[in-house]
Amino acid sequence: MERRLSEQTDYESRFNVLLLEDSPEDVIMYKRHLDAMPGVFFNIQETGSVQQAKDILQGNDFDCYVIDYNLPDSNGLDFVRYLLNEKAEHGEKAAIIIVTGQGSEEIAAESFKLGADEYLTKRSISDGFFGRPVLNAIERSQLTAQIQHFQDRLAQSNKDLSDFTHTAAHDLKSPLRRISSYCEILAEDAADRLNDEDKTILDRMQVNAQRMQNLINSLLSYSMIEYDEEEKQQTDLKQIAEETINELKETIDETAARVDVGDLPVINAYPVRMKQVLTNLVYNALKYKSSEPPYIVIDCVENDDKKITLSVKDNGQGIPQDHQDMIFKDFKRLHSNEEVEGSGLGLSICRKIIERHGGKIWVESEPGKGSTFFFTLKTK
């Protein structure tokens, strides 16, 4: 039967507890220990039947469930399974404590694997070890629920921001195309009426319109990484690398570059995104070349049961040590647009794609000695 609420108001905390225990003597023992907890009031309901416990759940919320493993009409873990199913539908989280008459490592392991917060023996409870574990389990459960709540809010906020970025970038493309078109029309149809200064201004408009177009394309790509609908599939990374080289052939020929591909494996990955990573890294190696023709090597430097490590090595300009972390952040660049064109999002996009694969990306480099970009990917 339900315990009557105290008239007192000097409790720091109040918690609702359901005791699922068929032994009246044990119920009395549990209550005695909970009543002895200072500054805490436990509003307790009790039952010895799984079916009655299911009935009590209808319309009632509890902060903690204390469940005996051996019950007359069922196994206590069966009720835990039912409870987790029932509460998951409503997004609720409560502490679950399994109690047994005889300690068993198998039961303890099964309880924790299923989702219990605590496992106690009746012998330890009779020795006074009950009130504090119950309170700790409730506090952990509430903290977990708060963390999950904030994680959900953060995920939704990130999605909203990504949706806004995608929409804004998409809406900017149309007027930007018109600006570019008007510039082309002026350059073609009014060239004889423009003086040198006018032509210089028109050229600058076209250059900046193209920069804006590149930035918008990068923003669109960046915003879609987390929420696109591409499915993972068996991906031949060597084939992806060869396709990347073929698409960059014009730039490779212009720079007299050489690109070698090592023995790359087939893994479960997002193929479109993997191609995006290799395209960014190879194109950067071509763009930031030294005075020598670029030499680029794409290879697999580590391959085991859990992850692989790929590398893209070049003989380019190199990157100072104090800038090697910064370049993976949004809109961070080592060079101005006047020196080298770019949006400042290429390596940031690579980082997000690799993180989506459960890996990480970094660079090892020295100025004047080239750079090697490494990234890991989970193989399963």
Secondary structure, 3 states (H helix, E strand, C coil): CCCCCCCCCCCCEEEEEEEECCCHHHHHHHHHHHHCCCCEEEEEEEECCHHHHHHHHCCCCCCEEEEECECCCCEHHHHHHHHHHHHHHCCCCCEEEEEECCCCHHHHHHHHHHCCCEEEEHHHHHCCCCHHHHHHHHHHHHHHHHHHHHHHHHHHHHHHHHHHHHHHHHHHHHHHHHHHHHHHHHHHHCHHHCCHHHHHHHHHHHHHHHHHHHHHHHHHHHHHCCCCCCCCEEEEHHHHHHHHHHHCHHHHHHCCCEEEECCCCEEEECHHHHHHHHHHHHHHHHHCCCCCCCEEEEEEEEECCCEEEEEEECCCCCCCHHHCCHHHCCCCCCCCCCCCCCCCCHHHHHHHHHHHCCCCEEEEECCCCCEEEEEEEECC
